[in-house]
């Protein structure tokens, strides 16, 4: 299956380590979102990943694994996103784990399914930023330079501004979207309903909605329509 | 000027911090080499770089800057190679200096002139490996995984196996060349004359000859013809 992520405006992110009932999962998968991204910062295992994949596979929505743990690389996803944390202080998160995974699986990988994600961690209080030892005290120019690095030097198809847990600086997100010619800007963080989703869709190419699925599903589901109706960057 | 580095089989590397007389430089530039790569590990400044560029520019040979010091980025080269040291333990050499340079110059760069080089440092005794804190205790599988990382995740047009000062493991170089479908494998290290050049040309796509220019120019010049006549990987 060839998936053109350049058309994706809205993505739901599901964490294998969190509980979601069958009925709730069905509503997420039939919501009209462009894809389900499976991934989390902690507690991701082969077993909980394969379980979640099997449950999502009942529906037609594309399903992508964001690889965090080498042990949790489960076959059968449509695409595999490989995060590279551009502002990490620890090379483990830039080349180290990626190298280890390629050493193990490089010879048998289907490269057409692999997408490099250039992550910029922007909330220093988040577990994602802490785990990856990210330098989050960044100026706007710092963020722009990381985005260019991702697009121009590493040619990442996805640049991901991750505010995990807080709603980010939409002026900056919009500016960075405008800098990118080839890469697609994913935005994640703090989208608790349609209003924030609309703002994010006017700034980023692709809006990722995660946490709110677990604490306010109704509002989370409303983000799909809100992103569809928004103008701006996501309309690219 | 559009330069297709995919056709380059032989490159001479000149160090702005080392002396080379006008007559010697002329012989290097008229040797039939495919390009002059300007770069060094220590002592590279704006002044010695601009001096060397001006001297090489009297000839038609393409001239490329391998950027090491941000202060020594001189306009007027045909291409700019941006090294990313894949096996460095210090993120400064993977994303840090690159980020700083893009923060300063990103808005005004001509991206068609920029080429990312995925370096694999392989001689732990070399100053290049020491300066970059590289992990050089690598198995063949480690090197293959770094090459795949460079080609597949970071889409580097050039993968550079750098044995700086010693002649490398040609069986491994040949194996890595064979893995690469898009990226070009540059080999550097220990080429003191035509015999080593021929062996390297049978293993790598592009052979880089540096040091021997400064201590045995006649032998260095003979490497051009030796590479031309070799079969193998450089013939790709």
Interface residues (C-beta under 8 A of the other chain):
Chain A: X82 X84 X86 X87 X88 X89 X90 X91 X94 X95 X98 X99 X100 X102 X103 X106 X109 X111 X114 X116 X141 X142 X144 X145 X146 X148 X149 X152 X153 X154 X155
Chain B: X82 X84 X86 X87 X88 X89 X90 X91 X94 X95 X98 X99 X100 X102 X103 X106 X109 X111 X114 X116 X141 X142 X144 X145 X146 X148 X149 X152 X153 X154 X155
